[in-house]
């Protein structure tokens, strides 16, 4: 129990129970009595109050949290940049299977390692609730037919049987660890609809303790839970494992940006349009590493589902979190989603007692910076074609497509052109004549009809991702668009791969109850699975006819998806343009079949008698959507679908799994393997040494994402990972994906920097995961990045990477850091880093260094041919270092860089070789029982 230096422990009587809690109002009174110039509690941002309570509850006499840390947060000054380090301990952890499997692999490996160091396997065990939702493995192999859900589920279990057996072992072997089986929903939606407590209760030292629900998640969109007032954010699997094992997360007291919302959304706009607007605004301001809080009169017109949509996209606008307060709407949602009246009573009483409750009379907090948006100014929008922050007004999508098309076709070989009359079809807008004359077209035969595939053709239309599938307004809106289109006789274009991934079983139920699921199915939007699907690249193969048509003329085709990520190469390797859109617009673009259309002015299709149908003709009113929500979405749907959420179906329960505290590794497995991180590890702690004689493995530009570094999608047969699998007897049809094989380091290290769209400037910017290997006597050879790294490792040569701005943006996948480490890369020098990836690099013992303001590899005339030394690290004590890059002719380029070991704790982790090594040594050093 806490030391409680400020005597803030108080009792809260609610539901006939007596709860102990650490009172923020009492702390404010104590500080005022002491003469401490603390900010008034009412003016402290909501998220800072959560951090403050966390410190009060975990005060331990100064070993990790002392009175000075509590005072630092209470004295928070919005005008100052953060410089004080604090320790944050989440109440629980949520995981998804792509990132969760390697977490459980690491925990299993740590059980072996701690035994070798003299400890016991049971010392490696989650100390806080840790829940894994299997949602990333289902692919859209089958679509557009009634049995798509069943067949995709069958294929999913066949592909992932070994992984699922391993997770079932983990569920039995580890305490405080539960698994939500496949075909339940997407992790963040399940978290919002069921797992989130908002206020936790736990017995500690004989007392029943109440405290805020806080969470770390091994997926960047964990922030979705911020929509209901729960502070949480995405971390790498490495940091999540440390939290599960009782290690606090070291962080600087954050800056907090306030975002005032006023007014209400106008007719014809959706929460998707709102979040794309918010994302663009916050990206322009710059909120990387900061907290964002939403407040203002507009909250009263913003349903919880809309708030969750905004919170979900925090990684896209770059913030650590995007949080809303606890208020009456939060209680309404808890009741709607079937939470108990006991929990709802506790949430309300606790929030009001702690000054965490928000209503119309709540004064605005003080913030580091302030933005404001009148919801009435939001207009229909998409984002793309390759970044979620690149918002495009619906009316400008056609122009945006043409502006981006030129850059994507500059190297295309000339093909014979077809006559304009070939492009006449049964409905929808036709591409502009001036573009048609110079455009290649592929005639394909699909669904028993001839069709013309050309640049801009929408080949994937996916209602996917918890970002939007958690929101009844946009999901029922899509259903109403489908109903209206079907009534007018409109059909989806035959070349469009349609899919509906509802996000949870609840969504399917209310779509069916509303009577619109059948209309969606008539347009090809059959339920394909309960998982992220297209949003994470699990879009599955395109029909052979479409793939051949694309390849025939190197066409630049498009996808439209209701997801949160549209990075290059993520959605599908054959699709070069990807637009994020609301579910109703996904349906509309499936009808149109092209992004070469202005849906605000041109018809989406034609009726059987040739009458033009416009988007406005099939778009439902806000009232119509609201009435349908009220009539169909109720607590009974949530109660019945989450009644036994951890049980699973027959397929899940029939899986055989191993027994025992320690996992019995199968040397022949290509899915689950004991990783090499702890090989040869002793109790001796290392030092942070300078780097000499390093070679450049990669020279990259801006916005290199974790998808570029560690792709989640398909494994190419001729790639290093593909060759590895073939050598072990795995057929190409059984490769599965990189994401599904994250439990095997041999596959994943070969997939590091293997994205088909990554551009290594050492090779003039050509696409693909290759580099120039610099051998003895000045020889050079083009090799895959993996093959070059292994040669350098044999030569005993350390490696570095140079990159531009926003290095490591995207999903918080730990393998982007793990693979970097296993390739032998000692340091990454970039203009700026995404928060989670920088932390992951530190956690894996890879040094993140930042160019000084105004400098980058290009300005310093670096081309990757250099030999690099990095000096002045002073065992982690120095905040700067000197880089000397020596050209083959002996010329030196000398420049300073910032050392991004941001806290003393990070320096300590780095000396140990990484955070997991630190934890292992701490546990092994404890007296054995």
C-alpha positions, 0 to 999 in steps of 0.5 A: 500500500502507498506511503501516503505522505500527504494523508489523502487516503479516504473512504467512499461509501457506495453500493453498500460497500466501503471503498478506500481511495486517494483523494485529489481534493484532499491533496489540494487542501494539504498542498494549500495548507503547506503553502505549496503553489499548486494549480487549483484542482479544478484547472488541472487537465482531466488527464493530469488528475489521473496521473496525479492519482496514479502517483498518490496510489503508488508512492513508495518512499521515493524508490520509484514515486516520492512526494517530489513527483506528486508535487511536480504534477500538482504544480504542473505549469502549462507554459513550460516544456516537460522535464520532470520524469514520473513513473506511471503504472497502468491498471491493466493491459490489453493485447491483440494476437499479432502483438500478443503472441510475441508477448506471450513468447517473450514471457515463456522465454523469460520463464526459461531464462529466469530459471537459468539465472537461478529463479523460478518459472512462476516468477514470470507472471502478469501481476495486473489483469492482462486480456488478449483479444484474437482479432488480427488473424482473420483474412478476407479470403472469401467475400460476397457470398453467404458462407463467407464468415464460416469459410474465412473462420475455417481457413483462419483456424487452419492457418493459425492452429499452432498459434492458437494452441500456444495462446491456449497454453498461455491462458492456462499457464499464466495467472491474470491472463485471459484470452478472448477467442476468435470471432468475437470482435476487434480488440478496441471495440471489445475493450470499449463495449465490455472489458473497460471498467472506467473505475477499477476495484481491487482488494489490496492489503485487506482494503477494497480500493477504488481507482481510475481504470488505466490501460496499456495496449499493444496496439496504437489504437488502444486510445479508443478507450479514451472516449469513455474517460479511461486514460490509456495508450498504445505501447510496444509489446516490450513495454507492455510485458514490463507493465504486466510484470509490475514495472512502471513506465517512465515518462516525462510529465506531458504537455496537454493540448486542449481541444474545444468543441462547439456546436453540432454536426450538420446534416449529411456529415458523420463522425468519420468526417469529424475525426478526419478534420480533427486529425488534420488540425492536430497534425498541423499543430504538432502534438507528437508525445503530447496529451490531447483533451476534448472539452466544450459545449459540443460534447453534449451533442457528441455521442459516446461512439463519436467520442470513441471514433475521435479517440481511436485516431490519436495515433493518426494525429500523433498524440499519446492520447485523445481523451474525453472526461467522464460525464452523463453520456459516459454513464448512458453508454455504460448502461447501454452496453449492459454494464451493471448498475453497481459499476455505474454507481461506482463510476459516478460516485468516484468521479464526482468525489475526485473532481473527475466529473464533467458537466455544463458547469465544469470550468475549462482547465488550463492547457499547454495549447488550445484548438477550437472547432465548431462542429457545424464547420465539418464537411464530408471528407475522405483521407488519402491516398496514402496518409490518414492525416491527408484529408480530402473534401468529398468534392475534391477527391476526383482532383486529388486522384488525378494529382496523385496519379501522375506521380504513380504512372511516371515510370509506366511503360506505354501501352496501346490505348483503347477507344473511348467507346469501350469505357461506356458502362451501365451506370456511374460517372465516366472518367474525364475525356481528356484523361481517357485518351491517354489511359490504358484499360484492361478488359476483363471477364468477371461475374459473367460480364465484360468489364473495363478496369482502368486507373482509379477503379475501386477494387476494394471497398471494405467496411472495416476497423473498430474506428468506425464499426464501433459507431452505430450511426455510421454503420446503420447509415451504411445500411440505409444507403444500401437499402436506398440503393437496392430499392433503386436497382443499383448494383456494386461494380463487378470488379469491387471486392466488398467486405463487411467486418462488423467489429463485434457480434453486437453490430451484426445483431443491430444491423440484422434487427434494423433490417439493413443487413440484407440490403448490405448483402445484396450489394456484396457486403456480407460479413467476412469475419470479426477482426481488423481485416482490410485495415491491417492488410488482411484484405486477402487476394483480389479475384484473379481476373482483377489481378491480371487486369491490373498487371496487364497495364500496370494500373493504378487502382484504389481501395476505399475503406472505413479504417484508420490506416492507409499507408503505402503497401498496407492495404494490398500490394497491388493497390497503390491508392487507398482512401479512408472514408465513412462506411456510408461512403464505402458503399457509395464508392462500391456502387460508383466503382471508381475514385475518378468521380465527384460524388457531390455532382456526378451520378453514383449509378443509374436505374434500370430505366436509365435514370441517373441516381446521385449520392443525395438520392440515397443518403439518409437524414440524421434523424432517420439514422437517430431514430433507427439507433433508438429502435435497434441498439439496446443493452440486451444485445451487449448482454447476450453477446458478452455473457461468456466472452472468454469461452469461445466457440466449438473450434476454439475449445477443440484445440489441443494445447500443451500443459505445464509452467514452462512451454515445450518448444518445438524446434520444427515450428515455423510459428513459435520459437524461443527467441535469442534475446536472452542467450548467454545472458548473465547477471552482469550489467553492461555499459553504453559504449561508443560505436566505431566502424559502422556501416549504413544499412539503410538511408531513408526519407520521411514517414517511414512507418512501422509497416515499412520496417516490419510489414504485417501482410503477405510474405513474398516467395522470393523474399528472405522470409519466403525462402526460409519457409520454403527451405523448411517445407512450407508451401507458398499457399501456407505462408500466412502473413508476417503478422501471424508469424511474429512468434518466430524471430527467424521469419521476422528478422528476415522480414525487417525492412522487407516492405515492397514499398520501402525506398532505400535512397542508397539505391536511388529510391527504388522500391523494395527491401534492398541495400548496397553491401560494402565489402572489402577493398571497396567492392559493393553488391546489391543485396536484400537488407537481411542478407547484407546484415548477415554478411556484416554480422559475419564481418563483425561490422556494426550497423546504423540507419539514417532516416528523415522525419516521423520515423516509426509512425504507424502501428505500435509493433514491437517487431519493428524494434526487435528486427532492427536489433536482430539485424545488428543495427546499433543506432538509428539517426532520424530527424524525428521519431514517433513516440512508441517506436523510439521507446521500443528501440530503447527497450530493445537496446537500439540507440535512437539519435536525432539530427540537430534542427535543420540538419538531415542526411541529404543536407549533410551529403550522406549517401550510405557509402560512409563508415560511421563512428558515434562518440561521446555517449559517456555511458548514457550520461551525455545528451549529445553525441558526435557522428563522424561519417567517413567517405570512401575517399577519406573525406569526413562529415562531422556533426552533432546529434541528440541522444534520445535516452530521455529519462534516467530509467531509460539509460538504466534499461539501455545499460542492461541491454533492454527493458526485458533484460532489466526485469529478468535481472531484477526478478532473478536477484530476489530472494527465492522462496 
